[in-house]
Amino acid sequence: MSNILNSALANPITEDDIANYLANTPDFFLRHAQLLAAVQLTSPHSNRAVSLQERQAEMLREKIKLLEQRIMEMMRNGNDNVLLSDKILRWAGSLLQGGDLAQLPQQMTDDIAQQFAVPQVGLRVWDVAAAYADQPYAQGVSEDVKLFASSLTEPFCGLNTGFESVSWLANPAAITSLALIPLRAGPSGSSTPAFGLLVLASSDAQRFTSGMGTDFLARIGEMASAALSRLR
């Protein structure tokens, strides 16, 4: 008997032992239902003790509240996507209605600024037909910019760290964040060399961030590429 007592004293029961026992004995509280009613926990919303049932109800209410918040966020995102899709469709219609091909790049940047509320928009294209080679949008593009644009398989979003293409904008000093959208023949993400670069820029550092989704920007790039390919 003393050996058993000494062993129990040397190896006391821990909380993990109790937890493992309860986990492996699911019918324990069926045999001792009165314990559930007697369990008292501290409420996280006050300093008072509450019953286990009340604490479980509080936890359930918290989970429901989180689910409601997620549903509302999904609805807001869905509404934002619908509005953005409508803007892209209106912009596409404007591109199709354009008559003067030589003025298409200027029309495109003006429409993007208006439809998507982008403070500054810049655009350059290269390897255009001789009839458009003297236009401002076909000038002042270095080989480094051309190589950089061709290296982009998706739109780049982030802070302005001194990109050469920012100099195409009306007020480069005001730019904090920007999106750089490569223009190329074929679908977005292909390895086809770029023939242009579209710049969307803002003084707001949070307007274009490295973690934002680029699906809609890629669609804008595809539509702009298809329209501007007629200049080549």
C-alpha positions in Angstrom: 0.0 0.0 0.0 2.8 2.4 0.9 4.5 1.7 -2.5 1.3 2.6 -4.3 1.0 5.8 -2.2 4.7 6.7 -2.8 4.2 6.1 -6.6 1.1 8.4 -6.6 3.0 11.1 -4.8 6.0 10.8 -7.1 3.8 10.9 -10.2 0.9 13.2 -9.5 -2.0 13.4 -12.0 -1.6 16.4 -14.4 -4.1 18.4 -16.3 -3.1 16.6 -19.4 -3.9 13.3 -17.8 -7.3 14.5 -16.9 -7.9 15.9 -20.4 -6.8 12.7 -22.0 -9.0 10.7 -19.7 -12.1 12.8 -20.6 -11.3 12.7 -24.3 -11.0 8.9 -24.2 -14.1 8.5 -22.0 -16.9 10.2 -23.8 -19.6 8.7 -21.6 -18.1 10.2 -18.4 -20.5 13.1 -18.4 -23.4 10.8 -19.2 -22.8 9.1 -16.0 -22.0 12.3 -14.1 -24.4 14.8 -15.7 -24.7 16.8 -12.5 -21.1 17.9 -12.9 -21.9 19.9 -16.1 -24.4 22.0 -14.2 -21.9 22.6 -11.5 -19.0 23.7 -13.7 -18.4 27.5 -13.4 -16.3 29.5 -15.9 -15.2 33.1 -16.1 -17.0 35.1 -18.8 -14.6 37.0 -21.1 -17.1 39.9 -21.2 -17.2 40.3 -17.4 -15.6 39.2 -14.2 -18.6 37.1 -13.1 -18.7 33.3 -13.2 -21.1 31.7 -15.7 -22.2 28.1 -16.2 -20.7 25.9 -18.9 -23.9 26.1 -20.9 -23.9 29.9 -20.7 -20.3 30.0 -21.8 -21.0 27.7 -24.7 -23.9 30.0 -25.7 -21.5 33.0 -25.6 -19.0 31.2 -27.8 -21.7 30.3 -30.3 -22.9 33.9 -30.4 -19.3 35.0 -31.1 -18.9 32.5 -33.9 -22.2 33.6 -35.4 -21.1 37.3 -35.3 -17.8 36.4 -37.1 -19.8 34.5 -39.8 -22.1 37.5 -40.2 -19.1 39.8 -40.6 -17.6 37.5 -43.2 -20.8 37.3 -45.1 -21.2 41.1 -45.1 -17.6 41.5 -46.4 -18.2 39.0 -49.2 -21.3 40.9 -50.2 -19.4 44.2 -50.2 -16.7 42.6 -52.3 -19.3 41.1 -54.7 -20.9 44.6 -55.1 -17.5 46.2 -55.7 -16.7 43.6 -58.4 -20.0 44.2 -60.1 -19.4 47.9 -60.2 -15.9 47.4 -61.5 -17.1 45.0 -64.2 -19.6 47.7 -65.3 -16.9 50.3 -65.5 -14.7 47.9 -67.7 -17.7 47.3 -70.0 -18.3 51.0 -70.4 -14.6 51.6 -71.1 -14.6 48.7 -73.7 -17.6 50.4 -75.4 -15.7 53.7 -75.5 -12.7 51.9 -77.2 -15.0 50.4 -79.8 -16.5 53.7 -80.6 -13.2 55.5 -81.1 -12.7 56.8 -84.6 -9.2 58.3 -84.9 -6.7 55.6 -84.4 -3.8 58.1 -84.0 -5.6 59.6 -80.9 -6.6 56.2 -79.4 -3.8 56.2 -76.8 -4.8 59.6 -75.5 -8.4 58.6 -75.5 -7.5 55.5 -73.6 -5.6 57.2 -70.8 -8.3 59.8 -70.5 -11.1 57.2 -70.2 -9.1 55.1 -67.7 -8.6 58.2 -65.5 -12.3 59.0 -65.6 -13.9 55.6 -65.4 -11.6 54.2 -62.7 -10.8 57.4 -60.8 -7.1 57.0 -61.3 -5.3 60.3 -60.6 -2.5 59.9 -63.2 -2.3 57.6 -66.2 0.6 57.1 -68.6 1.1 55.1 -71.7 3.9 54.2 -74.1 3.9 51.9 -77.1 6.8 50.9 -79.3 7.4 49.1 -82.6 4.5 50.9 -84.0 3.8 51.6 -87.7 5.7 54.4 -89.4 2.5 56.6 -89.5 2.4 56.7 -85.7 6.2 56.7 -84.9 6.3 60.5 -84.4 3.4 60.5 -81.9 4.4 61.4 -78.2 3.1 58.0 -77.0 5.7 56.3 -79.2 8.7 58.4 -77.9 11.0 58.3 -75.0 11.1 54.6 -74.1 14.5 53.1 -73.2 15.6 49.6 -73.8 15.5 49.0 -70.0 11.8 49.8 -69.9 11.1 47.6 -72.9 12.9 44.7 -71.2 11.2 45.3 -67.9 7.8 45.4 -69.5 8.5 42.1 -71.4 9.6 40.5 -68.1 6.2 41.2 -66.4 3.9 38.2 -66.7 1.3 40.0 -64.7 0.6 43.6 -63.6 3.1 45.0 -61.0 1.6 46.9 -58.1 3.5 48.6 -55.3 5.3 51.7 -54.1 7.1 54.0 -56.5 10.8 53.3 -56.1 12.0 55.5 -59.0 10.6 53.7 -62.0 11.6 55.4 -65.3 8.0 55.1 -66.6 6.8 57.5 -63.8 8.4 60.3 -65.9 5.7 59.8 -68.5 3.1 61.2 -66.0 2.1 64.8 -65.7 3.2 65.2 -62.1 5.8 62.4 -61.3 6.8 64.0 -58.0 3.3 63.3 -56.6 3.4 59.6 -57.2 3.6 57.2 -54.2 2.0 54.0 -55.5 1.5 52.6 -59.0 0.4 49.7 -61.2 2.5 48.8 -64.3 0.5 46.8 -66.9 2.4 45.2 -69.8 0.8 45.4 -73.2 1.4 42.4 -75.5 -0.2 40.3 -78.1 -1.9 37.2 -76.8 -3.4 36.5 -73.3 -2.2 38.0 -70.1 0.7 36.0 -68.6 2.2 34.9 -71.8 5.9 35.2 -72.6 5.3 37.2 -75.8 7.5 40.4 -75.8 5.6 43.5 -74.7 5.0 46.3 -77.2 3.8 48.8 -74.6 3.4 49.7 -70.9 0.4 51.2 -69.2 1.0 53.2 -65.9 -1.8 53.8 -63.3 -0.5 56.0 -60.5 -1.7 57.7 -57.3 -0.4 59.8 -54.5 -2.1 57.4 -52.1 0.3 54.7 -50.9 -2.6 52.3 -50.4 -4.2 52.6 -53.8 -1.8 50.1 -55.5 -0.2 47.7 -53.0 1.9 44.6 -53.6 -0.7 42.4 -52.0 -3.7 43.5 -54.0 -5.4 41.2 -56.6 -4.5 42.0 -60.2 -7.2 40.1 -62.1 -9.1 43.2 -63.2 -5.8 45.0 -64.0 -4.9 42.1 -66.2 -8.2 42.3 -68.0 -7.6 46.1 -68.6 -4.2 45.1 -70.0 -5.7 42.6 -72.4 -8.3 45.0 -73.7 -5.8 47.8 -74.0 -3.4 45.5 -75.9 -6.1 44.4 -78.3 -7.1 48.0 -79.1 -3.5 49.3 -79.4 -2.2 46.4 -81.5 -3.8 48.3 -84.4 -1.1 50.8 -84.2 1.6 48.3 -85.2 
